[in-house]
Amino acid sequence: MSSLPLDEQITYLKKGLEELIREDELRERLAESARTGKPLRVKAGFDPTAPDLHLGHAVLLRKMKHFQDLGHTVIFLIGDGTARIGDPTGRNVTRPPMTREEIEANAETYKAQVFKILDPDKTEIRFNSEWLDKLTFEDMIRLCARYTVARLLERDDFAKRYREGSPISIHELLYPLAQAYDSVMLACDVELGGTDQKFNLLVGREIQRDYGQRPQIVATTPLLEGTDGINKMSKSLGNYIGITEAPEVMYAKVMSVSDELMFRYYELLTDRSLAEIEAMRARIAQGELHPMEAKMALARSIVTDFHGAAAAARAEEEFNQVVRRGEVPTELPEVRLPRAAQPAGAEAPTIRRIDKILVQAGLAASVSEAVRKLKEGAVQVDGRRLNGLEFLEPGTYVIRLGKQWRRVIV
Protein backbone atom coordinates (compact mmCIF):
# COMPACT_ATOMS: atom_id res chain seq x y z
CA MET A 1 0.00 0.00 0.00
CA SER A 2 1.03 3.62 -0.45
CA SER A 3 3.12 5.31 2.21
CA LEU A 4 1.47 8.67 1.47
CA PRO A 5 -0.40 10.24 4.39
CA LEU A 6 -4.14 9.60 4.21
CA ASP A 7 -5.02 13.24 3.46
CA GLU A 8 -2.62 13.26 0.51
CA GLN A 9 -4.12 10.04 -0.84
CA ILE A 10 -7.60 11.55 -0.68
CA THR A 11 -6.43 14.73 -2.46
CA TYR A 12 -4.74 12.66 -5.17
CA LEU A 13 -7.83 10.52 -5.76
CA LYS A 14 -10.28 13.43 -5.70
CA LYS A 15 -8.46 15.40 -8.43
CA GLY A 16 -10.66 15.40 -11.51
CA LEU A 17 -13.64 13.77 -9.76
CA GLU A 18 -17.08 15.31 -10.13
CA GLU A 19 -18.54 13.64 -7.04
CA LEU A 20 -17.45 11.22 -4.32
CA ILE A 21 -20.09 9.27 -2.37
CA ARG A 22 -18.94 9.10 0.35
CA GLU A 23 -15.57 10.58 1.21
CA ASP A 24 -15.70 9.45 4.84
CA GLU A 25 -16.26 5.84 3.71
CA LEU A 26 -13.33 6.03 1.29
CA ARG A 27 -11.12 7.46 4.02
CA GLU A 28 -12.14 4.61 6.34
CA ARG A 29 -11.40 1.92 3.75
CA LEU A 30 -8.06 3.42 2.77
CA ALA A 31 -7.04 3.41 6.42
CA GLU A 32 -8.23 -0.18 6.79
CA SER A 33 -6.30 -1.16 3.66
CA ALA A 34 -3.13 0.40 5.09
CA ARG A 35 -3.59 -1.57 8.35
CA THR A 36 -4.33 -4.93 6.75
CA GLY A 37 -2.23 -4.68 3.59
CA LYS A 38 -5.29 -5.75 1.58
CA PRO A 39 -5.80 -3.58 -1.54
CA LEU A 40 -9.16 -2.08 -2.38
CA ARG A 41 -11.07 -3.52 -5.34
CA VAL A 42 -11.92 -0.71 -7.75
CA LYS A 43 -14.18 -1.37 -10.71
CA ALA A 44 -15.12 0.48 -13.87
CA GLY A 45 -17.29 -1.07 -16.55
CA PHE A 46 -17.06 -0.54 -20.31
CA ASP A 47 -19.67 -1.91 -22.67
CA PRO A 48 -17.92 -2.81 -25.96
CA THR A 49 -20.34 -0.86 -28.16
CA ALA A 50 -17.58 0.62 -30.37
CA PRO A 51 -14.20 -0.81 -31.40
CA ASP A 52 -11.97 1.98 -30.13
CA LEU A 53 -11.45 3.93 -26.93
CA HIS A 54 -10.96 7.71 -26.98
CA LEU A 55 -9.75 10.39 -24.56
CA GLY A 56 -13.22 10.54 -22.98
CA HIS A 57 -12.64 6.96 -21.80
CA ALA A 58 -9.09 7.90 -20.80
CA VAL A 59 -10.46 10.23 -18.08
CA LEU A 60 -11.86 7.18 -16.32
CA LEU A 61 -8.85 5.00 -17.09
CA ARG A 62 -6.50 7.61 -15.61
CA LYS A 63 -8.51 7.68 -12.39
CA MET A 64 -8.25 3.88 -12.26
CA LYS A 65 -4.49 4.29 -12.69
CA HIS A 66 -4.43 6.68 -9.70
CA PHE A 67 -5.86 3.93 -7.50
CA GLN A 68 -3.22 1.57 -8.89
CA ASP A 69 -0.51 4.09 -8.04
CA LEU A 70 -1.62 3.81 -4.41
CA GLY A 71 -1.34 0.01 -4.53
CA HIS A 72 -4.95 -0.99 -5.19
CA THR A 73 -6.42 -3.50 -7.65
CA VAL A 74 -8.56 -2.20 -10.49
CA ILE A 75 -11.04 -4.28 -12.43
CA PHE A 76 -11.53 -3.37 -16.06
CA LEU A 77 -14.94 -4.91 -16.57
CA ILE A 78 -15.96 -5.56 -20.16
CA GLY A 79 -19.74 -5.59 -20.23
CA ASP A 80 -20.21 -8.26 -22.86
CA GLY A 81 -23.35 -9.36 -21.02
CA THR A 82 -24.88 -5.92 -20.44
CA ALA A 83 -23.99 -4.86 -24.00
CA ARG A 84 -26.67 -7.26 -25.18
CA ILE A 85 -29.20 -5.16 -23.25
CA GLY A 86 -27.77 -1.81 -24.37
CA ASP A 87 -27.09 0.95 -21.85
CA PRO A 88 -30.16 3.27 -21.89
CA THR A 89 -28.10 6.15 -20.44
CA GLY A 90 -28.73 9.33 -22.42
CA ARG A 91 -30.98 7.54 -24.87
CA ASN A 92 -34.41 8.72 -25.94
CA VAL A 93 -35.01 5.52 -27.90
CA THR A 94 -34.25 1.87 -27.23
CA ARG A 95 -30.68 0.99 -28.23
CA PRO A 96 -30.55 -1.76 -30.89
CA PRO A 97 -29.11 -4.99 -29.45
CA MET A 98 -25.59 -5.96 -30.56
CA THR A 99 -24.63 -9.33 -31.95
CA ARG A 100 -22.29 -11.62 -30.06
CA GLU A 101 -19.76 -11.29 -32.92
CA GLU A 102 -19.73 -7.47 -32.69
CA ILE A 103 -19.34 -7.58 -28.92
CA GLU A 104 -16.45 -10.06 -29.02
CA ALA A 105 -14.60 -8.15 -31.75
CA ASN A 106 -14.87 -4.85 -29.86
CA ALA A 107 -13.90 -6.48 -26.56
CA GLU A 108 -10.65 -7.75 -28.10
CA THR A 109 -9.67 -4.23 -29.17
CA TYR A 110 -10.44 -2.93 -25.66
CA LYS A 111 -8.08 -5.50 -24.14
CA ALA A 112 -5.30 -4.34 -26.44
CA GLN A 113 -5.82 -0.65 -25.67
CA VAL A 114 -6.31 -0.33 -21.91
CA PHE A 115 -2.71 -1.15 -21.02
CA LYS A 116 -1.60 2.05 -22.69
CA ILE A 117 -2.69 3.54 -19.34
CA LEU A 118 -3.24 0.77 -16.79
CA ASP A 119 -0.57 -1.36 -15.11
CA PRO A 120 -1.27 -4.94 -16.25
CA ASP A 121 0.14 -6.37 -13.00
CA LYS A 122 -2.50 -4.52 -10.97
CA THR A 123 -5.41 -4.99 -13.37
CA GLU A 124 -8.07 -7.67 -13.56
CA ILE A 125 -9.85 -7.89 -16.90
CA ARG A 126 -13.23 -9.52 -16.39
CA PHE A 127 -16.30 -10.13 -18.55
CA ASN A 128 -19.69 -9.87 -16.87
CA SER A 129 -21.05 -12.70 -18.99
CA GLU A 130 -19.11 -14.91 -16.51
CA TRP A 131 -21.95 -14.57 -14.02
CA LEU A 132 -24.82 -12.97 -15.95
CA ASP A 133 -25.02 -15.92 -18.35
CA LYS A 134 -25.34 -18.30 -15.39
CA LEU A 135 -28.38 -16.57 -13.87
CA THR A 136 -31.47 -18.75 -13.99
CA PHE A 137 -34.98 -17.38 -14.41
CA GLU A 138 -35.47 -17.75 -10.66
CA ASP A 139 -32.23 -15.83 -10.03
CA MET A 140 -33.45 -12.97 -12.24
CA ILE A 141 -36.76 -12.83 -10.37
CA ARG A 142 -34.94 -12.67 -7.03
CA LEU A 143 -32.66 -9.91 -8.32
CA CYS A 144 -35.60 -7.89 -9.71
CA ALA A 145 -37.45 -8.29 -6.41
CA ARG A 146 -34.76 -6.21 -4.70
CA TYR A 147 -35.77 -3.00 -6.54
CA THR A 148 -39.01 -1.29 -7.52
CA VAL A 149 -40.25 0.07 -10.84
CA ALA A 150 -40.94 3.40 -9.12
CA ARG A 151 -37.29 3.70 -8.12
CA LEU A 152 -36.11 2.84 -11.63
CA LEU A 153 -38.42 5.47 -13.10
CA GLU A 154 -36.72 8.08 -10.93
CA ARG A 155 -33.81 7.83 -13.35
CA ASP A 156 -33.79 10.92 -15.59
CA ASP A 157 -33.60 8.98 -18.87
CA PHE A 158 -36.55 6.78 -18.01
CA ALA A 159 -38.58 9.58 -16.40
CA LYS A 160 -38.20 11.79 -19.49
CA ARG A 161 -39.16 9.03 -21.89
CA TYR A 162 -42.12 8.05 -19.68
CA ARG A 163 -43.40 11.66 -19.61
CA GLU A 164 -43.04 11.95 -23.38
CA GLY A 165 -44.76 8.65 -24.02
CA SER A 166 -41.62 7.19 -25.63
CA PRO A 167 -41.39 3.40 -25.37
CA ILE A 168 -39.31 1.87 -22.57
CA SER A 169 -38.63 -1.80 -23.10
CA ILE A 170 -38.69 -4.08 -20.06
CA HIS A 171 -35.17 -5.33 -20.78
CA GLU A 172 -33.83 -1.77 -20.42
CA LEU A 173 -35.05 -1.70 -16.82
CA LEU A 174 -32.78 -4.67 -16.15
CA TYR A 175 -29.62 -2.77 -17.09
CA PRO A 176 -29.06 -0.94 -13.76
CA LEU A 177 -29.78 -4.17 -11.87
CA ALA A 178 -27.33 -6.15 -13.99
CA GLN A 179 -24.64 -3.50 -13.47
CA ALA A 180 -25.32 -3.56 -9.72
CA TYR A 181 -25.06 -7.36 -9.70
CA ASP A 182 -21.59 -6.98 -11.23
CA SER A 183 -20.53 -5.11 -8.09
CA VAL A 184 -21.88 -7.91 -5.91
CA MET A 185 -20.05 -10.61 -7.84
CA LEU A 186 -16.78 -8.64 -7.81
CA ALA A 187 -17.12 -7.52 -4.16
CA CYS A 188 -16.26 -3.96 -5.16
CA ASP A 189 -15.05 -1.37 -2.69
CA VAL A 190 -15.23 1.46 -5.23
CA GLU A 191 -17.01 1.85 -8.55
CA LEU A 192 -15.99 4.54 -11.01
CA GLY A 193 -18.08 5.96 -13.82
CA GLY A 194 -19.00 9.09 -15.70
CA THR A 195 -21.52 11.51 -14.22
CA ASP A 196 -24.16 10.03 -16.52
CA GLN A 197 -23.71 6.69 -14.70
CA LYS A 198 -24.47 8.02 -11.21
CA PHE A 199 -27.91 6.39 -10.97
CA ASN A 200 -26.56 2.96 -11.94
CA LEU A 201 -23.65 3.26 -9.50
CA LEU A 202 -25.99 4.16 -6.65
CA VAL A 203 -28.20 1.16 -7.44
CA GLY A 204 -25.05 -0.90 -6.95
CA ARG A 205 -24.67 0.47 -3.43
CA GLU A 206 -28.19 -0.57 -2.53
CA ILE A 207 -28.03 -4.03 -4.11
CA GLN A 208 -24.71 -4.77 -2.41
CA ARG A 209 -26.27 -3.87 0.93
CA ASP A 210 -29.16 -6.25 0.20
CA TYR A 211 -26.65 -9.02 -0.48
CA GLY A 212 -24.95 -8.43 2.86
CA GLN A 213 -21.91 -6.58 1.47
CA ARG A 214 -20.58 -3.19 2.43
CA PRO A 215 -21.92 -0.69 -0.12
CA GLN A 216 -19.37 0.47 -2.65
CA ILE A 217 -18.03 4.01 -2.72
CA VAL A 218 -19.21 5.83 -5.85
CA ALA A 219 -16.79 8.13 -7.67
CA THR A 220 -17.93 9.93 -10.81
CA THR A 221 -15.73 11.64 -13.39
CA PRO A 222 -16.84 14.51 -15.63
CA LEU A 223 -17.85 13.84 -19.22
CA LEU A 224 -15.06 15.22 -21.38
CA GLU A 225 -16.14 17.64 -24.08
CA GLY A 226 -14.97 16.76 -27.56
CA THR A 227 -12.93 18.89 -29.92
CA ASP A 228 -16.03 20.96 -30.73
CA GLY A 229 -16.04 22.18 -27.12
CA ILE A 230 -19.79 21.60 -26.82
CA ASN A 231 -20.84 17.95 -26.92
CA LYS A 232 -19.54 14.97 -24.97
CA MET A 233 -16.65 13.34 -26.82
CA SER A 234 -18.16 10.72 -29.07
CA LYS A 235 -17.08 8.83 -32.14
CA SER A 236 -20.57 9.16 -33.61
CA LEU A 237 -20.33 12.96 -33.39
CA GLY A 238 -16.86 13.04 -34.96
CA ASN A 239 -15.47 15.19 -32.12
CA TYR A 240 -13.28 12.47 -30.61
CA ILE A 241 -9.55 11.91 -30.20
CA GLY A 242 -8.87 8.17 -30.38
CA ILE A 243 -6.16 6.73 -28.17
CA THR A 244 -4.91 4.56 -31.04
CA GLU A 245 -4.88 7.32 -33.65
CA ALA A 246 -1.56 8.20 -35.27
CA PRO A 247 0.58 10.56 -33.14
CA GLU A 248 0.38 13.32 -35.77
CA VAL A 249 -3.42 13.08 -35.90
CA MET A 250 -3.75 13.02 -32.11
CA TYR A 251 -1.42 16.01 -31.71
CA ALA A 252 -3.26 18.08 -34.35
CA LYS A 253 -6.66 17.29 -32.81
CA VAL A 254 -5.51 18.39 -29.35
CA MET A 255 -4.20 21.61 -30.89
CA SER A 256 -7.66 22.24 -32.40
CA VAL A 257 -9.43 22.57 -29.02
CA SER A 258 -10.23 26.04 -27.70
CA ASP A 259 -7.91 27.84 -25.29
CA GLU A 260 -10.52 27.57 -22.52
CA LEU A 261 -11.15 23.85 -23.05
CA MET A 262 -7.39 23.30 -22.90
CA PHE A 263 -7.43 23.83 -19.11
CA ARG A 264 -10.10 21.15 -18.67
CA TYR A 265 -7.98 18.74 -20.70
CA TYR A 266 -5.01 19.59 -18.48
CA GLU A 267 -7.07 18.79 -15.38
CA LEU A 268 -8.58 15.53 -16.62
CA LEU A 269 -5.85 14.14 -18.89
CA THR A 270 -2.55 15.07 -17.21
CA ASP A 271 -0.98 14.77 -13.78
CA ARG A 272 -0.57 18.54 -13.41
CA SER A 273 -1.93 19.66 -10.04
CA LEU A 274 -4.81 22.11 -9.85
CA ALA A 275 -2.42 24.68 -8.40
CA GLU A 276 -0.08 24.28 -11.39
CA ILE A 277 -2.96 24.61 -13.83
CA GLU A 278 -4.25 27.77 -12.16
CA ALA A 279 -0.73 29.22 -12.19
CA MET A 280 -0.53 28.51 -15.92
CA ARG A 281 -3.89 30.21 -16.47
CA ALA A 282 -2.65 33.27 -14.56
CA ARG A 283 0.57 33.44 -16.61
CA ILE A 284 -1.45 33.37 -19.83
CA ALA A 285 -3.81 36.08 -18.57
CA GLN A 286 -0.82 38.26 -17.66
CA GLY A 287 0.80 37.75 -21.06
CA GLU A 288 3.77 35.82 -19.66
CA LEU A 289 2.87 32.61 -21.51
CA HIS A 290 1.34 32.30 -24.98
CA PRO A 291 -1.71 29.97 -25.12
CA MET A 292 -0.15 28.22 -28.13
CA GLU A 293 2.88 27.20 -26.05
CA ALA A 294 0.66 25.85 -23.28
CA LYS A 295 -1.47 23.91 -25.76
CA MET A 296 1.60 22.45 -27.47
CA ALA A 297 2.84 21.24 -24.10
CA LEU A 298 -0.57 19.63 -23.52
CA ALA A 299 -0.55 17.93 -26.94
CA ARG A 300 3.00 16.72 -26.36
CA SER A 301 2.04 15.28 -22.95
CA ILE A 302 -1.03 13.46 -24.25
CA VAL A 303 0.73 11.98 -27.28
CA THR A 304 3.64 10.89 -25.07
CA ASP A 305 1.24 9.00 -22.80
CA PHE A 306 -0.01 6.87 -25.68
CA HIS A 307 2.88 6.76 -28.17
CA GLY A 308 6.06 7.74 -26.30
CA ALA A 309 8.23 10.85 -26.21
CA ALA A 310 9.95 10.25 -29.57
CA ALA A 311 6.62 9.96 -31.41
CA ALA A 312 5.36 13.09 -29.64
CA ALA A 313 8.44 15.04 -30.77
CA ARG A 314 7.92 13.89 -34.38
CA ALA A 315 4.22 14.83 -34.21
CA GLU A 316 5.10 18.29 -32.92
CA GLU A 317 7.60 18.84 -35.74
CA GLU A 318 5.00 17.69 -38.27
CA PHE A 319 2.48 20.13 -36.79
CA ASN A 320 4.98 22.99 -36.93
CA GLN A 321 5.90 22.12 -40.50
CA VAL A 322 2.42 21.67 -41.90
CA VAL A 323 0.25 24.01 -39.82
CA ARG A 324 2.51 26.75 -38.52
CA ARG A 325 4.90 27.02 -41.48
CA GLY A 326 2.46 25.82 -44.14
CA GLU A 327 4.88 23.28 -45.60
CA VAL A 328 4.05 19.96 -47.22
CA PRO A 329 3.86 16.99 -44.78
CA THR A 330 6.79 14.59 -44.80
CA GLU A 331 4.59 11.65 -45.78
CA LEU A 332 1.59 12.03 -48.06
CA PRO A 333 -1.09 9.52 -49.02
CA GLU A 334 -0.68 8.91 -52.74
CA VAL A 335 -3.64 8.44 -55.06
CA ARG A 336 -3.28 7.33 -58.67
CA LEU A 337 -6.44 8.18 -60.61
CA PRO A 338 -7.59 5.80 -63.35
CA ARG A 339 -6.72 7.00 -66.84
CA ALA A 340 -9.41 9.22 -68.32
CA ALA A 341 -11.10 8.03 -71.49
CA GLN A 342 -9.49 9.69 -74.53
CA PRO A 343 -11.90 10.99 -77.17
CA ALA A 344 -11.46 9.25 -80.51
CA GLY A 345 -8.87 10.99 -82.63
CA ALA A 346 -7.73 13.30 -79.85
CA GLU A 347 -4.01 14.06 -79.77
CA ALA A 348 -3.71 16.22 -76.65
CA PRO A 349 -3.91 14.47 -73.27
CA THR A 350 -7.29 14.66 -71.56
CA ILE A 351 -7.53 17.34 -68.88
CA ARG A 352 -9.69 16.90 -65.76
CA ARG A 353 -11.86 19.18 -63.68
CA ILE A 354 -10.46 19.83 -60.21
CA ASP A 355 -13.83 19.29 -58.50
CA LYS A 356 -14.01 15.74 -59.86
CA ILE A 357 -10.37 15.14 -58.96
CA LEU A 358 -11.10 16.13 -55.34
CA VAL A 359 -13.88 13.53 -55.17
CA GLN A 360 -11.82 10.78 -56.83
CA ALA A 361 -8.89 11.49 -54.49
CA GLY A 362 -11.10 11.17 -51.42
CA LEU A 363 -10.76 14.82 -50.41
CA ALA A 364 -14.45 15.65 -50.91
CA ALA A 365 -17.56 13.52 -50.51
CA SER A 366 -19.32 14.93 -53.56
CA VAL A 367 -18.84 17.29 -56.50
CA SER A 368 -21.13 19.84 -54.84
CA GLU A 369 -18.99 19.79 -51.68
CA ALA A 370 -15.84 20.16 -53.81
CA VAL A 371 -17.31 23.17 -55.63
CA ARG A 372 -18.26 24.76 -52.31
CA LYS A 373 -14.75 24.26 -50.94
CA LEU A 374 -13.26 25.77 -54.10
CA LYS A 375 -15.46 28.86 -53.70
CA GLU A 376 -14.36 29.12 -50.05
CA GLY A 377 -10.70 29.13 -51.14
CA ALA A 378 -10.01 25.96 -49.13
CA VAL A 379 -8.20 24.12 -51.95
CA GLN A 380 -4.50 24.41 -52.81
CA VAL A 381 -2.65 22.73 -55.67
CA ASP A 382 1.15 22.71 -55.38
CA GLY A 383 0.92 25.53 -52.85
CA ARG A 384 -1.30 27.71 -55.06
CA ARG A 385 -4.73 28.54 -53.64
CA LEU A 386 -7.58 28.05 -56.10
CA ASN A 387 -10.53 30.44 -56.20
CA GLY A 388 -12.80 28.52 -58.52
CA LEU A 389 -13.08 25.71 -61.02
CA GLU A 390 -9.90 24.78 -62.90
CA PHE A 391 -8.65 21.97 -65.11
CA LEU A 392 -5.49 19.93 -64.56
CA GLU A 393 -3.42 18.22 -67.20
CA PRO A 394 -1.95 14.75 -66.58
CA GLY A 395 0.83 14.89 -64.02
CA THR A 396 1.60 14.63 -60.30
CA TYR A 397 0.19 17.26 -57.94
CA VAL A 398 0.23 17.93 -54.21
CA ILE A 399 -3.36 18.85 -53.35
CA ARG A 400 -4.54 20.21 -50.01
CA LEU A 401 -8.13 20.67 -48.81
CA GLY A 402 -8.23 22.06 -45.29
CA LYS A 403 -6.13 19.71 -43.17
CA GLN A 404 -6.20 16.91 -45.73
CA TRP A 405 -3.30 16.33 -48.12
CA ARG A 406 -2.86 13.99 -51.10
CA ARG A 407 -0.21 13.39 -53.73
CA VAL A 408 -2.42 12.83 -56.76
CA ILE A 409 -1.26 11.31 -60.00
CA VAL A 410 -3.72 12.51 -62.64
N, C-alpha and C positions, 0 to 999 in steps of 0.2 A: 504494500500500500504506500501511498505518497507520504513523504515526511513533511509536506507543507502544513502549516497551521490550519486549523479548521476554517477560520474566517477567510483565509486566502484561497482555500479550495472552493468555498462557496462563491467568492467573487469571480474566480476563474470559470466556474460552471455557469454562472448567471449571465456572463457577457454574451450578448446577442440573443438572449431568451426574451420572448414576449411575456410569458407568464410561468410561474412556478407554483404548483399546488401539491404539497405545501412545503415551504422552506424549512419550517421547524422539523418536519418529518425527514427531509433530506439530511439536515444537520445531524439528527439523531442516528440515522442509518450510516452516515459517513463515520461518525464517532464509533459506532458499533463495529464497523468494518475494520477500523484501525485497531480496535482492541482484539478482535478475533482473527484478523488476517484473512478473512473471507471476503472476496471482492463482491461488489454489488452486481446484479444482473440487469443490464440496461438494454431495452429493446426498442427498435424502430422497424416498422413494417413498410414494405414497398410492393405494391401490386405491379406485376410485370405487364403493364398495359401498353408500353412503348419500348422499342428495343434499346434506347440509349438514355443515359442519365445526363442531366445538365446542371448548371451551377445552382439552380433552385434546389435540386436534390443535395448538392454539396453543402448547403447551409446546415442541413440535418446531419450529413455525414461528418462534418467538421465537429459538430457538438458531440457526436458519438466518440470521435477521436479524443476530445477533451476528457471524457470519462476514462478512456483507455490510458491517457497520459497519467492519470491519477491511480492507475493500477486495476481498474475495474474491467469486467467482461462485458462486451457488447454483443448483441444478437442482431444480425442483419437478417430480418425475417422476410423471405420472399413469399408473398401472398398468392401462391398458385391455386390455393383453394378458394380464397375470397375473390380472386380475379374472375372466377366463374359466376359470381354474383354480380360484380361490378359495383365499385364504390359510388354511392349516390351523392357524395359530397359535392356541392356546387352545381348539381345537375337539376335542370327543370324538366327533363324527360328521362325515361328509363334508359340506362346504358345498355347497348347491345352486348349479349354475352360473348366471351372470347372462346375460341376453340382451344382444345388441349395443346395442339401443335403450336399455335401462336404463343401461348403462355410459356411453353417449354423453351421455345426459341429465344424469347425475350429474357427469360430467367437466366439462360446461359450467358447472355451478354452482360447482365447485371453482375454475375459472379466474376466476370473478367475485369469489370470496371471499378468495383468498390475498393479494391486494394491499392488504388492510386491514392487513397486517403487513409483507409483503416489499416491497422497493424494486424496481419493475418494470424499472428500468434495469440492475440487477445480477442479474436472475433469468432463467434459461432455463426455459420450460415445455416439457417433452418428453413424448411418449407412447411407452411401450415397445413398442407394436405396430409402430412404425417398423422395428424390427429383428427382433422375435420373429416377425412374420408372414412374414418373408423366409427364415426358417430352413427348409432342406430336411430331408427325413427323414435324409439322411446327416449333415447338420449336427447334428441332435438326437442322433444316435448318438455322434458325436464329443464333444459336450458331456457326455452322460451317462457316457461312458467316463472322464471326468476325476474321477469321484467314486464311492464304493462305497455299496452298500445298507447295509452295516454302519455306516458313518459317519452316514448319514441317520437310521438307527434310534437313534442316540445322542441325537437330539433328544427332549426331554422329552415333547412332544405325541405323537410317533409311538411312543416307547417305552412310554408309558402305555397307549395304545390297543392296541399289540401284546400287552402282558401281559394285558390284559383280554379279548383276543379280539375287539375291535371292528374292523370293517373299515377298511382303509387302501387307498384306490384308488391305482393306479399313477400317475395324473396328479397326485396330491397330492405325490408324491415329486419331481416336476419343479419344484415351486414354488421351493424354495431355489436350484436351479440356474438357473432363469430370472431370479430376482432378482440372482444373482451375475453372470449374463451382461450384465445392465443395466450393472453397474459396469465391465465390460470395454468395452462399446460407448461409454460416456460418459467413459472414462479418469478415473475418480474418484480424487481424493486423499483424500477423507473421505466416509464414509457415516454418516448420522444415522438413528437409529430408537429406538423404545421398548425398554425392557428385554426385552420379550417377543420382540423381533426379533433378539436377540443371535446366535442360531445362524445365521440367514440372513445376517447381516452378516459373520460370520466365514467362512462359505462363500465369500462374495465375495472375501475376502482370498486364499483359497487358489486360487480359479479365476483371479483376476487374475495371480497368480504363475505359474500354468501357461500363461497366454497371454503371458508375457514382460513383464508390467507390474509396476510397484512395487505391492505390496499396499496397499490403502486403509487409512487409520486408521479405526477403529470408535469411534463416540461414542454412547452410549445415554443416553436421558433417562428419568426415572421415569414410571410410569403414574399420571396424576393421578386421585385419588379424586373421585368425583362428589359431589353435594350430600348424599347419604346418609352420606358419610364412611366408607363401607365398601368398596363395589365400584368398580372402574375406571369412569370416566365413560363412559357409553354411552347412545346414544339409545334402544336397545331396553330398557334398564333404567329409563328415565325420570329418571335422575339427572344429566342433562346440562345445560350452559349453552351454547346455540348462539351462534355469533359473529354471526349475522344476526338474532337475536331483538331485539324492540323494547327500547330502552334501559331502560324501566321494568321490563320482565320480567327482563332481565339483572341489573339492580341488585338487585331483590328476591331473585333466586335466589342471588346472591353473599351477601347478608345472611342467608340461611338456613343457611349452612354453620356448623359448630361453631367455637368460639373457637380450639380447637387446630388444626383444619384450615386456619384463616385464615392461619397462619404459613407453611404449605406453599404456599398460593396466592401469598402474597407472594414466596416464593423463586422459584417457577416461572413466575409470570405478571406480575412487575413487574421493574423495573431496580434496586430497592432492593438494596444490598449485604448480604451475610450479617451484617456487623458492625452495620448499621443495623437489621436485623430482630431480631437478638439484643438490641440496646439497647431496642427497642420492647417485646419480651417482658419484659425486666427492669422497664421502667416500669409495665407492666400488673401484674406480680407485686407491685410495691411500692405499688400504688394510685395512682400518679401519672397514669395514663392509663386511661380506661375502655375495655374491649374493644369496646364499641359504636362509639366514636369511631374506633378503629383499623380496624374492619371497614367503616365507612362510607368511610373514606379508600381502602381497598382497592377497594370497589365503584365508587367515583368514578373511580379510576385505570383499572380494567378497562373500564368503559363509555366513558371518554374515548378509550381506545386504538381502539375499534371504531366509535364514533359521534360523537366530538368532545366538547369541554368543555361546550358549551352544552347538548347533549342529556344529558350526565351531570348537570349542575346541575338540569335539569328532572326527571330521574328521581329525584334525591335529594329534591327538594321533594315529588314524588308519594309517595315512600316515607314521608316524614315526615307527610304529610297523611293518608294512608290507614292506615298501620300504626301509627305512633307516636301520632298524635292521633285515630285512629279516624274520620276524616272520609270523606265520599263522594269517590271519584276524580273528577277533572275531566272525563274522558271515559268514558262507560259504553257498553258494547254494548247496543243496544236490541233487544228481542224483542217482536213483536206476535203474541199467540196467536190462532189462528183462533177465530171466535165459537163459543161452546158452543151445542149444540142446545137450543132452548127447548121445554119440554114443552107439549103442546097446551093452550091455554086459560090458560097461566100468565101472570100479570101482572107479578110481581116478576122482576127480572133474575136469571139463573142464577148461582149462586155456585159456586166451584171449590175443590177440595181442594188445599192447599198442596203435598202430596207430588207430585201429578200436575203441578202448575205447575212445580215444580223440574225434573222430567224434561223437560217440553215446552220449558223455557227453556234446556236444555242445561247445567244446574247439577248434575244427578245422572244417572247412567247408567241407573238403574232406580228403580221405586217403593220397593223394599225398601231400596235405598241411601238414598233420600230420607228414609224413615221412621227409619232408623238415625241419620242426621245430625240429624234433628229431636230425637230422644231425647238425643243428645249435646249439644244446645244450640248447634249449629254454624250455625244458620240465623237471619238477622235480616231483618226486613221493615220498611223505613223507620226503621231504627235500633233497632227493638224486637226483642229476642231471643225466639224462640219456644221453648217447652219441650215441644211435642207437636203433634198434628194440629190444624190450623185451616182455616177456609174464608175465601176472599177474594171480595168482591164485585167487579163490573167496575170498572176504574179503572187508574191507573198507579202502580206500586210500584217502589221501589228495593230489590232483594233481594240479600242477601249470603250466600254459603255458603263458609266458610273464607276463602280469598284471592280467590275468584271473585265478581264483581259483575255484575248485569244490571239494566237498566231494563226492566221487564216491563209491557206493556199487556195487561191481562186482558180 
